[in-house]
Amino acid sequence: MSIKQRLLVFFAIVICIGGLTTFGLVKRATEAQFRTFVFSGDAEKAKVYSGILGEYYAEHSGWEGLQSFLSEMPAFVFSKLDEKIKGEKSFSATSVYGYQAISALLSDRIAVADSGGRIVADTSGKLLGTTHPPMHLAQGVPIMSDFKRIGTVLVGSMVDSTFTGTNELFLGQLVRSLTIAILVSTAIATLFGLALSIQITRPLAILDDAAKKIAGGDFSAIVPVSGRDEVASLSSSFNTMSGELRRLDEAKRRIIADSAHELRTPVTLIRGSLEGMIDGVFPLDLDTIRSVYDETMRLSRLIDMLRELELIDSGELKLTLDDIAVRPSLEKASSLFRAQATEKDIEIEERGADGLMVSVDVLRFDEVLYNLIGNAIKYSPRGGRIVLAAQREGDLALVRVDDSGSGIPLAERERVFERFYRMDKSRAQDSGGRGLGLSIAYEIVKAHGGRIRIEDSPLGGASFVVTLPLA
């Protein structure tokens, strides 16, 4: 079942439950309120009957003949009302209204109990002669004569809790109206639920189509982003993922092409040299064999670099961390490159770092230093200068390698850490390198929880700044 269908079913269930619950609660509350209203009306009527029945008891000195009197009460009441109206100076509308109201009262069922609780009169005749407990009679209105309670009158709902035909008709109409209102509101809510489910599922359907394109290798798929809700956030994240996958795919293709190119060059040289020696074109002497050996070592170093990058990418690069002082590492790296620097008349200087400790994998940290110093020597002019410095900055250690070369343009500073990237693509491999050293250094520092950035050096060239947590 699709999300759209599940949402529709969910909305339908919620709407039905809400509608039925509302119907039940409103119906129950309405019946209770209507019953209270009817009972309060019957109580007012009972007060009127109480006065009439009190006069009857006083005139007859008891309840004798009351059953017959109740059937003849309309004529008695009307005569009383006529006398009252004739006694008034003016025939008011209030008198007429009272006359009509009393006439309406006479259609109610009336039951009268004596002081002992025995029913002495009942207009329906059903309860005549029966005795009722005080709890039941407590709902009625007392009948008084000479300041003494002589009985109780019960009218309508006080006698029988069931509604009369008129009341039942009213409640029936109310229930029908309520049912229609619930059905109409349910239909409207269902339509809104359908519209909402379509609004929610449409962008998800678009996301699904785009995801299928991504799965098929089409990383150019993007989805429109509208609004600020969770679906919009998901769409934005999907577009970011799509862009990153596209970038990684392009990088993968470029790496494969560059790797093939880098591997092809030494293999071609080795093959050409060996074929030349076999064909007698090249002499089979120590110098020729040494050149083949150099190309073999070059090929081996390239393979080692690619293997190291593969370990980093797969997360299999294992670090053995030790707390070391930075200064000895700088001195060791400087001494290893001093002969190479002397050939170009380049001065190497170490500064600071006394007592500065970092927690690193020593071999990997030395590899980073060798890479940065090797690049500095390669791009520094003859008679140039390189400064290795370290200092503490808060809870971080900053290791700087400054050179007096031509520097790195701002637009190139992020890209120099990409694999096989060279600022000057026309440079020969011997002078320009393979574009892997800085990538490996960047990933090693990142694996230590640090980072590398490039700044302008006070010596005029580039300054590679390695940031690492302190030990």
Secondary structure by P-SEA (a helix, b strand, c coil): ccaaaaaaaaaaaaaaaaaaaaaaaaaaaaaaaaaaaaaaaaaaaaaaaaaaaaaaaaaaccccaaaaaaaaaaaaaaaaaaaaaaacccccaaaaaaaaaaaaaccbbbbbbccccccccccccccccccccccccccbbbbbccccccbbbbccccccccccaaaaaaaaaaaaaaaaaaaaaaaaaaaaaaaaaaaaaaaaaaaaaaaaaaaaccccbbbbbccccaaaaaaaaaaaaaaaaaaaaaaaaaaaaaaaaaaaaaaaaaaaaaaaaaaccccccaaaaaaaaaaaaaaaaaaaaaaaaaaaaacccccbbbbbbaaaaaaaaaaaaaaaaaaabbbbbbccccccccccaaaaaaaaaaaaaaaaaaaccccbbbbbbccccccbbbbbbbbcccccccccccccccccccccccccccccccccaaaaaaaaaaaaccccccccccccbbbbbbbbbcc
